[in-house]
Amino acid sequence: MMDEKTLSERIDTLEARLVHREREIEDLNEIVARQWQAIDDLTRRLGALGGRLQAVEDRADAPAGAEPPPPHY
């Protein structure tokens, strides 16, 4: 004869699983939120680097005479 759980035992088991799943969902939600913060930070940094690179390229494309003389002249 198989060992059958009582209704109360089955409910207790399901409640324990539910609590465990809720905790996992909360943990995953925190991980996703941190990842989005990192993505936002990296996006801002990439934009700033792109701007700096564009400025360097613009200076490189400028004619040589357009550059101001060094301060010791």
PDB file of N, CA, C and O in Angstrom:
ATOM      1  N   MET A   1       0.841  -1.179   0.000  1.00  0.00           N
ATOM      2  CA  MET A   1       0.000   0.000   0.000  1.00  0.00           C
ATOM      3  C   MET A   1       0.886   1.242   0.000  1.00  0.00           C
ATOM      4  O   MET A   1       1.825   1.330   0.791  1.00  0.00           O
ATOM      5  N   MET A   2       0.592   2.221  -0.897  1.00  0.00           N
ATOM      6  CA  MET A   2       1.387   3.435  -1.007  1.00  0.00           C
ATOM      7  C   MET A   2       1.075   4.377   0.143  1.00  0.00           C
ATOM      8  O   MET A   2      -0.049   4.446   0.640  1.00  0.00           O
ATOM      9  N   ASP A   3       2.101   5.091   0.543  1.00  0.00           N
ATOM     10  CA  ASP A   3       1.960   6.060   1.628  1.00  0.00           C
ATOM     11  C   ASP A   3       1.325   7.329   1.067  1.00  0.00           C
ATOM     12  O   ASP A   3       1.985   8.079   0.348  1.00  0.00           O
ATOM     13  N   GLU A   4       0.103   7.572   1.371  1.00  0.00           N
ATOM     14  CA  GLU A   4      -0.601   8.749   0.855  1.00  0.00           C
ATOM     15  C   GLU A   4      -0.539   9.871   1.874  1.00  0.00           C
ATOM     16  O   GLU A   4      -0.694   9.660   3.076  1.00  0.00           O
ATOM     17  N   LYS A   5      -0.306  11.076   1.357  1.00  0.00           N
ATOM     18  CA  LYS A   5      -0.261  12.236   2.237  1.00  0.00           C
ATOM     19  C   LYS A   5      -1.669  12.716   2.527  1.00  0.00           C
ATOM     20  O   LYS A   5      -2.580  12.597   1.708  1.00  0.00           O
ATOM     21  N   THR A   6      -1.808  13.248   3.697  1.00  0.00           N
ATOM     22  CA  THR A   6      -3.096  13.830   4.036  1.00  0.00           C
ATOM     23  C   THR A   6      -3.233  15.157   3.315  1.00  0.00           C
ATOM     24  O   THR A   6      -2.252  15.713   2.821  1.00  0.00           O
ATOM     25  N   LEU A   7      -4.440  15.653   3.259  1.00  0.00           N
ATOM     26  CA  LEU A   7      -4.700  16.933   2.601  1.00  0.00           C
ATOM     27  C   LEU A   7      -3.882  18.038   3.269  1.00  0.00           C
ATOM     28  O   LEU A   7      -3.344  18.907   2.583  1.00  0.00           O
ATOM     29  N   SER A   8      -3.787  18.012   4.569  1.00  0.00           N
ATOM     30  CA  SER A   8      -3.024  19.012   5.313  1.00  0.00           C
ATOM     31  C   SER A   8      -1.542  18.958   4.944  1.00  0.00           C
ATOM     32  O   SER A   8      -0.904  19.996   4.771  1.00  0.00           O
ATOM     33  N   GLU A   9      -1.000  17.754   4.826  1.00  0.00           N
ATOM     34  CA  GLU A   9       0.409  17.603   4.452  1.00  0.00           C
ATOM     35  C   GLU A   9       0.654  18.108   3.032  1.00  0.00           C
ATOM     36  O   GLU A   9       1.674  18.741   2.757  1.00  0.00           O
ATOM     37  N   ARG A  10      -0.279  17.827   2.144  1.00  0.00           N
ATOM     38  CA  ARG A  10      -0.143  18.306   0.763  1.00  0.00           C
ATOM     39  C   ARG A  10      -0.181  19.836   0.714  1.00  0.00           C
ATOM     40  O   ARG A  10       0.592  20.457  -0.016  1.00  0.00           O
ATOM     41  N   ILE A  11      -1.065  20.425   1.475  1.00  0.00           N
ATOM     42  CA  ILE A  11      -1.156  21.888   1.524  1.00  0.00           C
ATOM     43  C   ILE A  11       0.125  22.477   2.097  1.00  0.00           C
ATOM     44  O   ILE A  11       0.635  23.474   1.586  1.00  0.00           O
ATOM     45  N   ASP A  12       0.645  21.866   3.155  1.00  0.00           N
ATOM     46  CA  ASP A  12       1.904  22.340   3.758  1.00  0.00           C
ATOM     47  C   ASP A  12       3.044  22.275   2.742  1.00  0.00           C
ATOM     48  O   ASP A  12       3.855  23.196   2.647  1.00  0.00           O
ATOM     49  N   THR A  13       3.096  21.182   1.988  1.00  0.00           N
ATOM     50  CA  THR A  13       4.139  21.030   0.973  1.00  0.00           C
ATOM     51  C   THR A  13       4.005  22.108  -0.096  1.00  0.00           C
ATOM     52  O   THR A  13       4.999  22.719  -0.491  1.00  0.00           O
ATOM     53  N   LEU A  14       2.797  22.341  -0.560  1.00  0.00           N
ATOM     54  CA  LEU A  14       2.562  23.361  -1.582  1.00  0.00           C
ATOM     55  C   LEU A  14       2.895  24.762  -1.066  1.00  0.00           C
ATOM     56  O   LEU A  14       3.455  25.579  -1.797  1.00  0.00           O
ATOM     57  N   GLU A  15       2.551  25.034   0.186  1.00  0.00           N
ATOM     58  CA  GLU A  15       2.866  26.339   0.766  1.00  0.00           C
ATOM     59  C   GLU A  15       4.376  26.540   0.867  1.00  0.00           C
ATOM     60  O   GLU A  15       4.880  27.629   0.590  1.00  0.00           O
ATOM     61  N   ALA A  16       5.086  25.510   1.257  1.00  0.00           N
ATOM     62  CA  ALA A  16       6.545  25.609   1.353  1.00  0.00           C
ATOM     63  C   ALA A  16       7.147  25.865  -0.025  1.00  0.00           C
ATOM     64  O   ALA A  16       8.054  26.685  -0.167  1.00  0.00           O
ATOM     65  N   ARG A  17       6.647  25.170  -1.030  1.00  0.00           N
ATOM     66  CA  ARG A  17       7.131  25.407  -2.399  1.00  0.00           C
ATOM     67  C   ARG A  17       6.820  26.824  -2.853  1.00  0.00           C
ATOM     68  O   ARG A  17       7.651  27.470  -3.490  1.00  0.00           O
ATOM     69  N   LEU A  18       5.642  27.303  -2.534  1.00  0.00           N
ATOM     70  CA  LEU A  18       5.242  28.655  -2.916  1.00  0.00           C
ATOM     71  C   LEU A  18       6.157  29.695  -2.281  1.00  0.00           C
ATOM     72  O   LEU A  18       6.587  30.633  -2.953  1.00  0.00           O
ATOM     73  N   VAL A  19       6.456  29.541  -1.012  1.00  0.00           N
ATOM     74  CA  VAL A  19       7.354  30.470  -0.327  1.00  0.00           C
ATOM     75  C   VAL A  19       8.731  30.454  -0.986  1.00  0.00           C
ATOM     76  O   VAL A  19       9.343  31.502  -1.194  1.00  0.00           O
ATOM     77  N   HIS A  20       9.209  29.258  -1.311  1.00  0.00           N
ATOM     78  CA  HIS A  20      10.507  29.126  -1.962  1.00  0.00           C
ATOM     79  C   HIS A  20      10.493  29.819  -3.325  1.00  0.00           C
ATOM     80  O   HIS A  20      11.439  30.530  -3.665  1.00  0.00           O
ATOM     81  N   ARG A  21       9.440  29.622  -4.102  1.00  0.00           N
ATOM     82  CA  ARG A  21       9.339  30.245  -5.430  1.00  0.00           C
ATOM     83  C   ARG A  21       9.233  31.769  -5.318  1.00  0.00           C
ATOM     84  O   ARG A  21       9.830  32.492  -6.116  1.00  0.00           O
ATOM     85  N   GLU A  22       8.495  32.245  -4.355  1.00  0.00           N
ATOM     86  CA  GLU A  22       8.388  33.699  -4.163  1.00  0.00           C
ATOM     87  C   GLU A  22       9.747  34.297  -3.838  1.00  0.00           C
ATOM     88  O   GLU A  22      10.087  35.369  -4.339  1.00  0.00           O
ATOM     89  N   ARG A  23      10.522  33.624  -3.011  1.00  0.00           N
ATOM     90  CA  ARG A  23      11.861  34.086  -2.672  1.00  0.00           C
ATOM     91  C   ARG A  23      12.758  34.090  -3.910  1.00  0.00           C
ATOM     92  O   ARG A  23      13.529  35.028  -4.115  1.00  0.00           O
ATOM     93  N   GLU A  24      12.660  33.049  -4.731  1.00  0.00           N
ATOM     94  CA  GLU A  24      13.437  32.995  -5.973  1.00  0.00           C
ATOM     95  C   GLU A  24      13.058  34.146  -6.906  1.00  0.00           C
ATOM     96  O   GLU A  24      13.930  34.768  -7.512  1.00  0.00           O
ATOM     97  N   ILE A  25      11.776  34.424  -7.018  1.00  0.00           N
ATOM     98  CA  ILE A  25      11.313  35.515  -7.883  1.00  0.00           C
ATOM     99  C   ILE A  25      11.846  36.849  -7.383  1.00  0.00           C
ATOM    100  O   ILE A  25      12.298  37.668  -8.183  1.00  0.00           O
ATOM    101  N   GLU A  26      11.803  37.081  -6.091  1.00  0.00           N
ATOM    102  CA  GLU A  26      12.344  38.322  -5.521  1.00  0.00           C
ATOM    103  C   GLU A  26      13.840  38.445  -5.806  1.00  0.00           C
ATOM    104  O   GLU A  26      14.319  39.515  -6.181  1.00  0.00           O
ATOM    105  N   ASP A  27      14.569  37.355  -5.630  1.00  0.00           N
ATOM    106  CA  ASP A  27      16.020  37.362  -5.902  1.00  0.00           C
ATOM    107  C   ASP A  27      16.290  37.671  -7.372  1.00  0.00           C
ATOM    108  O   ASP A  27      17.154  38.488  -7.692  1.00  0.00           O
ATOM    109  N   LEU A  28      15.558  37.022  -8.254  1.00  0.00           N
ATOM    110  CA  LEU A  28      15.740  37.255  -9.681  1.00  0.00           C
ATOM    111  C   LEU A  28      15.378  38.691 -10.057  1.00  0.00           C
ATOM    112  O   LEU A  28      16.042  39.302 -10.894  1.00  0.00           O
ATOM    113  N   ASN A  29      14.341  39.220  -9.446  1.00  0.00           N
ATOM    114  CA  ASN A  29      13.938  40.598  -9.709  1.00  0.00           C
ATOM    115  C   ASN A  29      15.050  41.572  -9.308  1.00  0.00           C
ATOM    116  O   ASN A  29      15.327  42.532 -10.027  1.00  0.00           O
ATOM    117  N   GLU A  30      15.678  41.325  -8.171  1.00  0.00           N
ATOM    118  CA  GLU A  30      16.793  42.168  -7.733  1.00  0.00           C
ATOM    119  C   GLU A  30      17.966  42.075  -8.711  1.00  0.00           C
ATOM    120  O   GLU A  30      18.602  43.083  -9.019  1.00  0.00           O
ATOM    121  N   ILE A  31      18.244  40.880  -9.189  1.00  0.00           N
ATOM    122  CA  ILE A  31      19.337  40.698 -10.153  1.00  0.00           C
ATOM    123  C   ILE A  31      19.042  41.464 -11.438  1.00  0.00           C
ATOM    124  O   ILE A  31      19.918  42.147 -11.970  1.00  0.00           O
ATOM    125  N   VAL A  32      17.825  41.355 -11.931  1.00  0.00           N
ATOM    126  CA  VAL A  32      17.445  42.056 -13.165  1.00  0.00           C
ATOM    127  C   VAL A  32      17.540  43.568 -12.963  1.00  0.00           C
ATOM    128  O   VAL A  32      18.010  44.279 -13.851  1.00  0.00           O
ATOM    129  N   ALA A  33      17.104  44.063 -11.813  1.00  0.00           N
ATOM    130  CA  ALA A  33      17.178  45.506 -11.543  1.00  0.00           C
ATOM    131  C   ALA A  33      18.636  45.975 -11.532  1.00  0.00           C
ATOM    132  O   ALA A  33      18.946  47.030 -12.085  1.00  0.00           O
ATOM    133  N   ARG A  34      19.529  45.206 -10.912  1.00  0.00           N
ATOM    134  CA  ARG A  34      20.952  45.571 -10.904  1.00  0.00           C
ATOM    135  C   ARG A  34      21.536  45.533 -12.318  1.00  0.00           C
ATOM    136  O   ARG A  34      22.355  46.378 -12.679  1.00  0.00           O
ATOM    137  N   GLN A  35      21.117  44.564 -13.102  1.00  0.00           N
ATOM    138  CA  GLN A  35      21.617  44.480 -14.479  1.00  0.00           C
ATOM    139  C   GLN A  35      21.157  45.686 -15.292  1.00  0.00           C
ATOM    140  O   GLN A  35      21.931  46.229 -16.081  1.00  0.00           O
ATOM    141  N   TRP A  36      19.918  46.109 -15.112  1.00  0.00           N
ATOM    142  CA  TRP A  36      19.444  47.298 -15.836  1.00  0.00           C
ATOM    143  C   TRP A  36      20.212  48.539 -15.415  1.00  0.00           C
ATOM    144  O   TRP A  36      20.512  49.395 -16.246  1.00  0.00           O
ATOM    145  N   GLN A  37      20.533  48.642 -14.130  1.00  0.00           N
ATOM    146  CA  GLN A  37      21.341  49.782 -13.672  1.00  0.00           C
ATOM    147  C   GLN A  37      22.709  49.751 -14.337  1.00  0.00           C
ATOM    148  O   GLN A  37      23.214  50.786 -14.771  1.00  0.00           O
ATOM    149  N   ALA A  38      23.307  48.572 -14.417  1.00  0.00           N
ATOM    150  CA  ALA A  38      24.622  48.444 -15.062  1.00  0.00           C
ATOM    151  C   ALA A  38      24.521  48.787 -16.543  1.00  0.00           C
ATOM    152  O   ALA A  38      25.399  49.461 -17.081  1.00  0.00           O
ATOM    153  N   ILE A  39      23.465  48.332 -17.207  1.00  0.00           N
ATOM    154  CA  ILE A  39      23.278  48.636 -18.624  1.00  0.00           C
ATOM    155  C   ILE A  39      23.115  50.140 -18.816  1.00  0.00           C
ATOM    156  O   ILE A  39      23.710  50.714 -19.728  1.00  0.00           O
ATOM    157  N   ASP A  40      22.319  50.783 -17.969  1.00  0.00           N
ATOM    158  CA  ASP A  40      22.146  52.239 -18.069  1.00  0.00           C
ATOM    159  C   ASP A  40      23.474  52.969 -17.881  1.00  0.00           C
ATOM    160  O   ASP A  40      23.783  53.908 -18.614  1.00  0.00           O
ATOM    161  N   ASP A  41      24.258  52.532 -16.894  1.00  0.00           N
ATOM    162  CA  ASP A  41      25.560  53.147 -16.645  1.00  0.00           C
ATOM    163  C   ASP A  41      26.484  52.966 -17.845  1.00  0.00           C
ATOM    164  O   ASP A  41      27.140  53.913 -18.280  1.00  0.00           O
ATOM    165  N   LEU A  42      26.531  51.759 -18.374  1.00  0.00           N
ATOM    166  CA  LEU A  42      27.385  51.493 -19.528  1.00  0.00           C
ATOM    167  C   LEU A  42      26.923  52.276 -20.757  1.00  0.00           C
ATOM    168  O   LEU A  42      27.752  52.731 -21.546  1.00  0.00           O
ATOM    169  N   THR A  43      25.628  52.435 -20.924  1.00  0.00           N
ATOM    170  CA  THR A  43      25.101  53.213 -22.046  1.00  0.00           C
ATOM    171  C   THR A  43      25.526  54.670 -21.932  1.00  0.00           C
ATOM    172  O   THR A  43      25.929  55.278 -22.924  1.00  0.00           O
ATOM    173  N   ARG A  44      25.440  55.234 -20.728  1.00  0.00           N
ATOM    174  CA  ARG A  44      25.888  56.622 -20.519  1.00  0.00           C
ATOM    175  C   ARG A  44      27.387  56.758 -20.784  1.00  0.00           C
ATOM    176  O   ARG A  44      27.825  57.708 -21.432  1.00  0.00           O
ATOM    177  N   ARG A  45      28.163  55.811 -20.284  1.00  0.00           N
ATOM    178  CA  ARG A  45      29.617  55.869 -20.495  1.00  0.00           C
ATOM    179  C   ARG A  45      29.968  55.751 -21.975  1.00  0.00           C
ATOM    180  O   ARG A  45      30.850  56.453 -22.471  1.00  0.00           O
ATOM    181  N   LEU A  46      29.273  54.861 -22.674  1.00  0.00           N
ATOM    182  CA  LEU A  46      29.520  54.688 -24.097  1.00  0.00           C
ATOM    183  C   LEU A  46      29.175  55.970 -24.855  1.00  0.00           C
ATOM    184  O   LEU A  46      29.894  56.365 -25.773  1.00  0.00           O
ATOM    185  N   GLY A  47      28.085  56.609 -24.473  1.00  0.00           N
ATOM    186  CA  GLY A  47      27.725  57.876 -25.103  1.00  0.00           C
ATOM    187  C   GLY A  47      28.783  58.940 -24.866  1.00  0.00           C
ATOM    188  O   GLY A  47      29.130  59.683 -25.784  1.00  0.00           O
ATOM    189  N   ALA A  48      29.297  59.021 -23.650  1.00  0.00           N
ATOM    190  CA  ALA A  48      30.342  59.996 -23.333  1.00  0.00           C
ATOM    191  C   ALA A  48      31.620  59.700 -24.119  1.00  0.00           C
ATOM    192  O   ALA A  48      32.261  60.615 -24.637  1.00  0.00           O
ATOM    193  N   LEU A  49      31.983  58.437 -24.204  1.00  0.00           N
ATOM    194  CA  LEU A  49      33.175  58.066 -24.969  1.00  0.00           C
ATOM    195  C   LEU A  49      32.983  58.365 -26.454  1.00  0.00           C
ATOM    196  O   LEU A  49      33.917  58.795 -27.131  1.00  0.00           O
ATOM    197  N   GLY A  50      31.783  58.137 -26.952  1.00  0.00           N
ATOM    198  CA  GLY A  50      31.491  58.456 -28.347  1.00  0.00           C
ATOM    199  C   GLY A  50      31.655  59.935 -28.616  1.00  0.00           C
ATOM    200  O   GLY A  50      32.192  60.334 -29.649  1.00  0.00           O
ATOM    201  N   GLY A  51      31.183  60.759 -27.670  1.00  0.00           N
ATOM    202  CA  GLY A  51      31.350  62.203 -27.806  1.00  0.00           C
ATOM    203  C   GLY A  51      32.808  62.617 -27.787  1.00  0.00           C
ATOM    204  O   GLY A  51      33.231  63.470 -28.567  1.00  0.00           O
ATOM    205  N   ARG A  52      33.571  62.012 -26.897  1.00  0.00           N
ATOM    206  CA  ARG A  52      35.010  62.330 -26.832  1.00  0.00           C
ATOM    207  C   ARG A  52      35.729  61.887 -28.101  1.00  0.00           C
ATOM    208  O   ARG A  52      36.592  62.600 -28.613  1.00  0.00           O
ATOM    209  N   LEU A  53      35.374  60.720 -28.600  1.00  0.00           N
ATOM    210  CA  LEU A  53      35.987  60.229 -29.829  1.00  0.00           C
ATOM    211  C   LEU A  53      35.653  61.148 -31.001  1.00  0.00           C
ATOM    212  O   LEU A  53      36.517  61.444 -31.826  1.00  0.00           O
ATOM    213  N   GLN A  54      34.408  61.597 -31.074  1.00  0.00           N
ATOM    214  CA  GLN A  54      34.010  62.504 -32.144  1.00  0.00           C
ATOM    215  C   GLN A  54      34.797  63.805 -32.073  1.00  0.00           C
ATOM    216  O   GLN A  54      35.193  64.349 -33.104  1.00  0.00           O
ATOM    217  N   ALA A  55      35.027  64.309 -30.858  1.00  0.00           N
ATOM    218  CA  ALA A  55      35.801  65.544 -30.689  1.00  0.00           C
ATOM    219  C   ALA A  55      37.240  65.345 -31.168  1.00  0.00           C
ATOM    220  O   ALA A  55      37.804  66.224 -31.820  1.00  0.00           O
ATOM    221  N   VAL A  56      37.829  64.201 -30.848  1.00  0.00           N
ATOM    222  CA  VAL A  56      39.197  63.910 -31.291  1.00  0.00           C
ATOM    223  C   VAL A  56      39.223  63.809 -32.809  1.00  0.00           C
ATOM    224  O   VAL A  56      40.122  64.356 -33.448  1.00  0.00           O
ATOM    225  N   GLU A  57      38.253  63.120 -33.393  1.00  0.00           N
ATOM    226  CA  GLU A  57      38.202  63.002 -34.857  1.00  0.00           C
ATOM    227  C   GLU A  57      38.020  64.369 -35.518  1.00  0.00           C
ATOM    228  O   GLU A  57      38.626  64.645 -36.554  1.00  0.00           O
ATOM    229  N   ASP A  58      37.195  65.213 -34.928  1.00  0.00           N
ATOM    230  CA  ASP A  58      36.983  66.553 -35.481  1.00  0.00           C
ATOM    231  C   ASP A  58      38.278  67.360 -35.458  1.00  0.00           C
ATOM    232  O   ASP A  58      38.578  68.083 -36.408  1.00  0.00           O
ATOM    233  N   ARG A  59      39.043  67.239 -34.378  1.00  0.00           N
ATOM    234  CA  ARG A  59      40.318  67.958 -34.289  1.00  0.00           C
ATOM    235  C   ARG A  59      41.324  67.404 -35.298  1.00  0.00           C
ATOM    236  O   ARG A  59      42.115  68.157 -35.867  1.00  0.00           O
ATOM    237  N   ALA A  60      41.294  66.096 -35.518  1.00  0.00           N
ATOM    238  CA  ALA A  60      42.224  65.474 -36.457  1.00  0.00           C
ATOM    239  C   ALA A  60      41.908  65.887 -37.891  1.00  0.00           C
ATOM    240  O   ALA A  60      42.812  65.982 -38.721  1.00  0.00           O
ATOM    241  N   ASP A  61      40.639  66.132 -38.187  1.00  0.00           N
ATOM    242  CA  ASP A  61      40.227  66.529 -39.527  1.00  0.00           C
ATOM    243  C   ASP A  61      40.444  68.012 -39.789  1.00  0.00           C
ATOM    244  O   ASP A  61      40.406  68.441 -40.942  1.00  0.00           O
ATOM    245  N   ALA A  62      40.671  68.798 -38.750  1.00  0.00           N
ATOM    246  CA  ALA A  62      40.844  70.246 -38.908  1.00  0.00           C
ATOM    247  C   ALA A  62      42.195  70.531 -39.576  1.00  0.00           C
ATOM    248  O   ALA A  62      43.155  69.787 -39.380  1.00  0.00           O
ATOM    249  N   PRO A  63      42.263  71.601 -40.358  1.00  0.00           N
ATOM    250  CA  PRO A  63      43.553  71.965 -40.964  1.00  0.00           C
ATOM    251  C   PRO A  63      44.596  72.276 -39.899  1.00  0.00           C
ATOM    252  O   PRO A  63      44.266  72.721 -38.800  1.00  0.00           O
ATOM    253  N   ALA A  64      45.862  72.037 -40.240  1.00  0.00           N
ATOM    254  CA  ALA A  64      46.953  72.201 -39.275  1.00  0.00           C
ATOM    255  C   ALA A  64      47.052  73.633 -38.779  1.00  0.00           C
ATOM    256  O   ALA A  64      47.386  73.849 -37.614  1.00  0.00           O
ATOM    257  N   GLY A  65      46.774  74.611 -39.617  1.00  0.00           N
ATOM    258  CA  GLY A  65      46.868  76.012 -39.211  1.00  0.00           C
ATOM    259  C   GLY A  65      45.796  76.438 -38.226  1.00  0.00           C
ATOM    260  O   GLY A  65      45.924  77.477 -37.579  1.00  0.00           O
ATOM    261  N   ALA A  66      44.744  75.648 -38.105  1.00  0.00           N
ATOM    262  CA  ALA A  66      43.654  76.015 -37.216  1.00  0.00           C
ATOM    263  C   ALA A  66      43.985  75.731 -35.761  1.00  0.00           C
ATOM    264  O   ALA A  66      43.293  76.207 -34.861  1.00  0.00           O
ATOM    265  N   GLU A  67      45.023  74.970 -35.527  1.00  0.00           N
ATOM    266  CA  GLU A  67      45.401  74.634 -34.153  1.00  0.00           C
ATOM    267  C   GLU A  67      46.127  75.821 -33.544  1.00  0.00           C
ATOM    268  O   GLU A  67      47.021  76.387 -34.172  1.00  0.00           O
ATOM    269  N   PRO A  68      45.755  76.206 -32.330  1.00  0.00           N
ATOM    270  CA  PRO A  68      46.433  77.347 -31.691  1.00  0.00           C
ATOM    271  C   PRO A  68      47.901  77.005 -31.379  1.00  0.00           C
ATOM    272  O   PRO A  68      48.237  75.842 -31.156  1.00  0.00           O
ATOM    273  N   PRO A  69      48.751  78.010 -31.367  1.00  0.00           N
ATOM    274  CA  PRO A  69      50.162  77.737 -31.077  1.00  0.00           C
ATOM    275  C   PRO A  69      50.340  77.309 -29.619  1.00  0.00           C
ATOM    276  O   PRO A  69      49.512  77.636 -28.769  1.00  0.00           O
ATOM    277  N   PRO A  70      51.409  76.584 -29.334  1.00  0.00           N
ATOM    278  CA  PRO A  70      51.674  76.172 -27.948  1.00  0.00           C
ATOM    279  C   PRO A  70      51.870  77.419 -27.071  1.00  0.00           C
ATOM    280  O   PRO A  70      52.206  78.485 -27.587  1.00  0.00           O
ATOM    281  N   PRO A  71      51.669  77.299 -25.777  1.00  0.00           N
ATOM    282  CA  PRO A  71      51.733  78.456 -24.871  1.00  0.00           C
ATOM    283  C   PRO A  71      53.118  79.101 -24.783  1.00  0.00           C
ATOM    284  O   PRO A  71      53.205  80.257 -24.367  1.00  0.00           O
ATOM    285  N   HIS A  72      54.193  78.424 -25.149  1.00  0.00           N
ATOM    286  CA  HIS A  72      55.519  79.020 -24.986  1.00  0.00           C
ATOM    287  C   HIS A  72      55.879  79.946 -26.147  1.00  0.00           C
ATOM    288  O   HIS A  72      56.979  80.499 -26.137  1.00  0.00           O
ATOM    289  N   TYR A  73      55.011  80.150 -27.156  1.00  0.00           N
ATOM    290  CA  TYR A  73      55.294  81.088 -28.240  1.00  0.00           C
ATOM    291  C   TYR A  73      54.770  82.453 -27.941  1.00  0.00           C
ATOM    292  O   TYR A  73      54.925  83.365 -28.753  1.00  0.00           O
TER     293      TYR A  73
END
